[in-house]
Amino acid sequence: MVSSTEKEKEIETAKTAIIQSINPATGELLGECPIMGKFQVDQAVEQAWKAFDEWQLLNYGQRARYLLKLRRVISQNADAITELISQEVGKPRSEAYAAELNGPLDTCVWLTENADRLLKDQMVQLSNPLLSTKQNVISFEPLGVIGVIAPWNYPFSIPMMTIAMALMVGNTVVLKPSEKSSLIGIKIGELINEAGFPPGVVSVITGDRSTGKLLCETRLSKLVFTGSVEGGRKVMEQASANLIPVSLELGGKDAAIVLPDAPIEWTAKALVWGAFTNAGQACASIERVYILKGKRTDKLIAAIVEEAKKLKVGPYTDPQSDIGPVIDETQLEKITHHVKQAVHSGAIVQTGGKRVESLPGYFFEPTVLTGVDHSMIVMKEETFGPVLSIMVVDTEDQVVELVNDSEFGLCASVWGKNLRRAENIARDLNVGTVTINDCLFTHAAPQLPWGGLKKSGFGRSHSQFGLMDLVNIKHINIDAAGGSLRLWWYPYGTNKMKTLRGGIQLFHGPLWKKISGFFEFVLNNLKNPKGGPS
Ligand code: NAD
């Protein structure tokens, strides 16, 4: 006899749709994965809850041992992991090593060395004398099961860093990788298994947004979403039915401000890397450059164009490639549209500007535009491709205004030798992170908070603040003075009201009112029918 659960599973398996994983550099089919349905999603979440029973009981030292094993497994498999990342999302191997592995590995170490300190119970003193007998403990407890919905652009580091943080505080995780990087998602599951984590502590469910939607509708303690603004909006809507709290790490339109004293050659190299690494498909890619007008402005623009021209576009299999393909045809079309619309409105293509026709995959030439303004899509919407747009601006105030004139607020960078001036500008920018004389790298440093404002989302990942997003901040209040009635308890009455009124003046009034307040407080309190201040 077949049970109803088995029947459900059979029905679902029979109708399971498939996602194809495609190498964006060649169009080659890399593999196929199921688009998981309700049965499989519910099952993964149920297993995560079961695993939570035991996992939450471990202490930080015990969980740290798992994370250190995971670190060893990742470093031992580094070549296979980066090969798969390069195959499935197209980035050069150097980028896969630098940007995908450092973050997760450092997170394991940082958590191991710091979690018990950062998550230690905190004692809180109260300032109101009426509450002087109360002790307060703040403890940080696991929430339960965390759903992680991840994008394809950093398909390993983004989910891995969140998973490590969630596990360290005692949560269990269900990961839904992007449909464009499912094989890497599956690899994450394999590495977790190889590191010996108990079954169900991390489950990977493959699928597209329909699978993501099902995950949003299950019993989760929290949902950590990284992806597009549209995706984030939908996820928030879907999660709201069960009041599942969400943290949203969304898109960006990051600006770089170049001050007149910035060294030309070095800054040009820096900006070109910031704009074109990962083929410009980073939420924190430099998409807008504002050069504060100076004597050397033209030289700087020429140096940026020169650096961009030097970049080699090609598949990761050529170790000389600096820029890989973008993820798919849709992305290629979007980038082309942004550039065309800008050119139509008067922008000048200094280099690049179109698809690479000589290569089979989704390659776009590294593109530098000048003569742009804020009426153009390329300065407003996230392009997410290898396009760097430059505006020359007259004053510092105008620069700040232009940078802040964006629906996004993820990161920004300021470049120049006068660090005080750069820092003053940094303080005026409405973003989550400002780097001075560098860009992009902070995502890989687990000690630093990551997250944005406006349409770039909310909540913080990484750092002690990211840990706080993954715990129940529990307050325990202890009062040893049992037996005495509290001043604010029943019964009320005129004397009670006067006592409390006197207390306000006694504790908060000017000196002469303190004196009258003292008498009102004490005398009326003595007349209270029962009890006194605790
Ligand atoms: P996306 O929103 O299309 O997809 C992200 C993930 O969400 C995928 O797993 C997808 O299947 C899932 N998803 C999409 N719609 C969903 C829905 N309605 N319900 C449930 N799940 C859904 O984004 P993408 O194209 O994979 O990623 C690129 C975007 O991510 C860019 O905008 C980029 O800026 C942003 N991003 C932000 C950060 C950050 O830290 N702020 C980091 C990386 C990428």
Residues whose N, C-alpha, C, O or C-beta is under 5 A from the ligand:
A	BS01	NAD	I149 A150 P151 W152 K176 P177 S178 E179 G207 D208 R209 G212 K213 T226 G227 S228 V229 G231 K234 V235 E249 L250 G251 G252 A282 C283 S456
